[in-house]
Amino acid sequence: MFLDFFLLLKNDGIPVTIREYLTFLEALDKDVVEYSVDDFYYLSRTSLIKHEHHLDRFDVLFGYYFEGIEKIDMEEFMQIPEEWLKKSFDSHFTEEDKAMIKSMGGLDKLLERLKELMKTQKKKHEGGNKWIGTGGRSPFGSGGYNPEGIRMGHEGVGSRRAVKVWDEREFKDLDDGVELETRNMKMALRRLRILTREGTKEELDLDKTIDKTSRNAGLLELEMAAAKKNNVKVLLFLDIGGSMDDHIELCSRLFSAAKYEFKHLEHYYFHNCLYESVWKDNKRRKQEAVPTFEVLHTYNSDYKVIIVGDASMSPYEILYPNGSIEHSNDEAGIIWLERLRDQFPDIVWLNPVPVEEWRYTESIGMLREFMKDLMFPMTMGGLQQAIKALKDKKLKFEGH
């Protein structure tokens, strides 16, 4: 039955391999997790999952698989024709996987080992304290009692003493597809840090201390260094109003996280597309607008620029003078975006619209092309990709 679990993970896109699966089976064969719920979960997670981004999906599939595990008739499972299993292997495994199977003695050997491991549980199990089943004291199953158990299926029954319920996933916010929250925004933005040493020498430089002490015949010689400070500079441009009203909460979290992480942060608001002016206070935008030229001439090109907006508007607002829906603009929005990009070569766009919906809005496609695909969804994975692009300084646009 663990072969089914392995294939379930693999078919869902989690990059599990034969080697990891055999490690998992070997640990189970040696009864490593016989009486420990946490050990079973952490063993399977550690053996099969290589990246934290897959932890949430693993929990979902773990719960889905074990929810119905007591329904599997082990005798029927053991009678599945080998021809079917071989076809399953052919369709689910890569050439690399097949080569590894061959190096381990071939598919027959692997199936023989799997069957040997599973001989001890041949049918649905009820009662008892070891197997996955129902009505007993086993740590795995449902309808029974174990003070350190995992409930697997049958929501709402049993003694309600399970320590973990897999539907309530512990690692939900580590999935790179989830919407951002302030905490994981901070974690992602932190990767943009550029650390330099400034100020008085008040921290011990351990490496240099060891080196100098070694050169000094073992006599201790301390080497001090200035503290490291994050000196990255960030310009944040936030689309506000109209269709962006649907994303206010998410943008507020990003703004809060950015203010917390970056000492050198400047922010400005715009609507739909960048034009000749921006503003810092939405309540006083008409009275205290800031000329965009002033922004371009105030900050050095070493600033990292993050544009946040849904890029959803009429194409006229991007391409034509007087295309703005709010005022009469002498120059097209695309002209101002080009000026911004020319001044700040390290620039990315974060879009709160789900990426699968981008193709339905013409203006998103236009601005994505303008950004040379450096438009990223406002998810954990998207923010991480954007930060990596900024940090690696790979954004070198050619003039138009």
LOLUMMAR-245035 format. One record per residue (C-alpha): x, y, z. Coordinates in steps of 0.5 Angstrom, whole numbers, plus 500, padded with zeros to 3 digits. Example, Ala and Ser with C-alpha at 12.3 -4.5 7.8 and 13.67 -1.06 7.14 Angstrom:
LOLUMMAR-245035
525491516527498514
end
This chain:
LOLUMMAR-245035
500500500506505501507504493501507492503513497509514493506514487500519489506524491509523485503524480502530484508533482512532488519530486520524490525518487526511488532512493528516497522511497527505499530509505523510507521502506528500510526505516519502516522495515526496522520498526523505527517508528513502531510506537512514535507518531511524531517519528512516523510523520517526521520520518516520512517527511524527512525521507521523501521531501527535499524542499520546504515548499512541498511540506504543505502539499505533503501534509494534504496528501498524507491526510488524504492517503491515510484517511482511507487506509483502513479500507485497503484489503491487503490480501487483495493488494498482494494479489495485484498482477505483477504485469499491472505493477510493471506497467505502472512503473513504466508510466510513472518513473523517469529513465533515471528512476528506471536506471536506479531500479535496475542497479538495485537488482531490477523491478522484480527485486524491488517488488519482492522486497515490497511484498516481503515488507507488507506480508505482516499486514494482510487485511484491514486491522481493528483493535490492537496497538501497532497497525494502521486501522480502526478501533484500537490503541494504535497511534495510526488510525481512527475510532480508537484511543491513543493519547499520542495518536494521529486521527486518520479519517472518520472526522468527528469520531473516536475519543478526540485525543489525537495530537495531530489532525492532518487536515489542520496543516502545520506548514501551510504558509511554507507552500510557495503558492499560498498568498503572502502573510506579513511574517513570510513576507518579511522572510522573503524580503530579508533575502534582499539584504545587502550587509556591510560593516559600518560604525565602531568595531564592537563585534568579535571577528572570529575568523581573523581572531583565530588566524592572528592567534595562530600566527602569534604562537598561540597567544590570544590576539582579538580582532574586532569588526564593525557590526553588519547593517542592511544597506539595501535601498528600496523604492516601492511604487504601489497602485492604489484605487479602482480594481486594486481595492480588491487587494488592499489588505495584501498590499498593506501587508507587503508595505508593513513587511517592507517598512520593517525590513528595510531602513532605506525604503521610500514609497510612492502611490500611483493609479493604474499606470505611472504618469507625470506625478505620484504621491505619498499620502492618498488623502492629500494626493491632489494637494501634495503630488510629487513630480515623477521627474523629481523622484527620478532625479532624487534617488540613485540608480542603486535603488531596487524598485518594486512596482506593485499593481494588478496591471489591469487597465485599458491599453490606451492608458499605457500607450497614448497621451490623454489615455489616463481615466483620471486626468489629461496626460501629455505623455503616454504611461509607457514613456514614464515607465521607460524612464523609470526603468532607465534610471533604475535597472533593478526593477520588478513588478508584483501582481496580486492577480492570480497568474492563471488569470493574466492571459485574460487581460490585455494590459497585463500581457503588455506590461509583462512583455515590457518588464521582459517577464520580470512580473511575478505573482504576489505569492510566496514563490513569486516574491522569492523569485522577484527578490532573487532577481533583484539581488542577483542584479540580472536586470540589464535592460536594453534601450528601446
end
